[in-house]
Each structure stands twice: as structure tokens, then as C-alpha cells.
Amino acid sequence: MARNPVVDQEACISCNLCVDLVPEVFRLNADGLAEVYAANGAPEEKIQDAIDNCPVNCIAWED
């Protein structure tokens, strides 16, 4: 079963880093918070890079 990235929007600080790194998966919503819009839009390694670089650790894998 594939893992899907999720964003804790309560912790998100709208830094846009995940969108810059993986625009195929992440975008900012109408409230300016990161969200996943295409969980399978990029390889797991690229998504992991966004997870590892998030300054507030608000992105994680959900099984």
C-alpha cells in the first residue's frame, strides 16, 4: 500500500518551501496554507525532501 503525504495545516507557517520543492504535489490553499493536491504527483524521494526540509515539520507520511 502506498504512503501519502499529509500536511498539518495548524502547524503550517506558509513558508512555501514544499511548493517550491515539489509543486507537483503541494500548493497553497485559499487560506495560504500548504496542502497536498496530488499525493502521487512525484516520486517518494522528492516528497521526502520536502518533509525533511519543512522548517516546522508539518508534513508527514500517512499509511
C-alpha positions as CSV (number, residue, x, y, z in Angstrom):
1,M,0.0,0.0,0.0
2,A,1.4,3.4,-1.0
3,R,2.1,6.1,1.6
4,N,0.5,9.5,1.1
5,P,1.9,12.8,2.4
6,V,-0.3,14.9,4.6
7,V,0.1,18.5,5.9
8,D,-0.8,19.5,9.4
9,Q,-2.3,22.9,8.5
10,E,-2.5,24.0,12.1
11,A,1.3,23.9,12.2
12,C,2.0,25.3,8.7
13,I,3.6,28.7,8.6
14,S,3.0,29.3,4.9
15,C,6.7,29.3,4.1
16,N,6.0,27.9,0.6
17,L,9.1,25.6,0.7
18,C,7.2,22.4,0.0
19,V,5.5,24.1,-3.0
20,D,8.9,25.3,-4.3
21,L,10.4,21.9,-3.9
22,V,7.5,19.7,-5.2
23,P,4.9,21.8,-7.0
24,E,3.5,18.6,-8.5
25,V,2.2,17.6,-5.0
26,F,1.9,20.6,-2.8
27,R,0.1,24.0,-3.2
28,L,-1.1,26.8,-1.0
29,N,-4.8,26.8,-0.4
30,A,-7.1,29.8,-0.3
31,D,-6.0,30.4,3.3
32,G,-2.4,30.5,2.3
33,L,-1.6,27.1,3.9
34,A,0.1,24.2,2.3
35,E,-2.0,21.3,1.2
36,V,-1.5,18.1,-0.8
37,Y,-3.4,18.1,-4.1
38,A,-1.8,15.3,-5.9
39,A,-0.3,12.7,-3.5
40,N,1.1,10.6,-6.3
41,G,2.4,13.5,-8.4
42,A,6.1,13.0,-7.6
43,P,8.4,10.2,-6.5
44,E,8.5,9.5,-2.8
45,E,12.2,10.6,-2.7
46,K,11.2,14.1,-3.9
47,I,8.3,14.3,-1.4
48,Q,10.7,13.1,1.4
49,D,12.9,16.0,0.6
50,A,10.1,18.4,1.3
51,I,9.3,16.6,4.5
52,D,12.9,16.7,5.6
53,N,13.2,20.4,4.8
54,C,10.0,21.7,6.3
55,P,11.0,24.2,9.0
56,V,8.1,23.3,11.3
57,N,7.9,19.6,10.5
58,C,4.2,19.8,9.5
59,I,4.4,17.3,6.6
60,A,4.4,13.6,7.3
61,W,3.6,10.3,5.7
62,E,0.2,8.7,6.3
63,D,-0.1,4.9,5.6
